[in-house]
Amino acid sequence: MKTFKLENEPKIEPGFKTPDHYFENFSIKMMKQLPVNEPKIISIFQKRKLLLMLTAAAILILALLIPILSPTKSNTKELDTVALENYITYQSNVNQYDLINGLETEDIEKINTSIVLEDETIEDHLSTNSNLENLILE
Amino acid sequence: MQEEQEFINQLLDSKTQNQAFQRLILDYQRPLYNHIRNIILNHDDTDDVLQNTFIKIFQHLKNFKGDSKLFSWMYRIATNEALTFIKQKSKRSGVSSETIQNKAIDNLEADVFFDGNEIQIKLQKAIALLPEKQRLVFKMKYFEELKYEAISEILGTSVGGLKASYHIAVKKIEAFVITN
């Protein structure tokens, strides 16, 4: 009976050949065919879009920074009138004598001219005021 | 392994890429040519497929994850390219892949780049009758003498499965040679 065992037979080669110098030339031929990595081109439209986005981002950042960069506290050293009046009214160590000492003659004259009192009003005041003697003494 | 990683880094670096790729071609052109030729049989078609294989390798190097060896990854690309080529050729011709394979075997005797004898042609005819997977396993093991572990990485089949496929393929080939 005819037998055939691959492992018992001498190795059977595929029997393929290549043209002369095929492998010597292949790498050169192959290197010429490789795709060139071109730099990425950004179109004008894309550039504009990018610029627009950057501008919007910058505006947003500036808007967010405004409260931090500009303090709300006033640096003025001038006192407003209401604060001054409240101070004088509620501070116990400031009395009428301190106020009188602080006034100049000009200031008193100005007060006199600005307050116009009628005689009847003065009479009423004097008749109801129990400290009339004290006032005369002062 | 570290040496391979360094080589891959050179392939990915635009400054060293060309030189490294030339080395890759010189190192792998012969084994990949033999692998593709064993599937396609014809030199001119093999030349086209080999060029496409290297272009694919070049284009997809950046996607190479290093999960398998570079060698296995390239063999996988070459195998896919060769099988796709046969399928496209059969589609264009309107015939089956088996018919394309048989025609390629018939043309071997007249092929100037084939110097095989009667037993070599008979072996090719016996291989052509095998299912695709067995055909691939037999060629990679018998002609290319690849280890089962390497074939397993390339084809994604277990070593046990490959051994079984090879054993069945050998039995079928021996039976064909005896009866023909």
Interface residues (C-beta under 8 A of the other chain):
Chain A: K2 T3 F4 K5 L6 E7 I12 E13 P14 G15 F16 K17 T18 P19 Y22 F23 F26 S27 K29 M30 M31 Q33 L34 P35 N37
Chain B: S14 N18 F21 Q22 I25 L26 Q29 R30 Y33 N34 R37 N38 L41 H43 D47 L50 Q51 F54 I55 F58 Q59 V112 F113 F114 D115 G116 N117 I119 Q120 L123 Q124 Y142 F143 V170 I173 E174 V177 I178
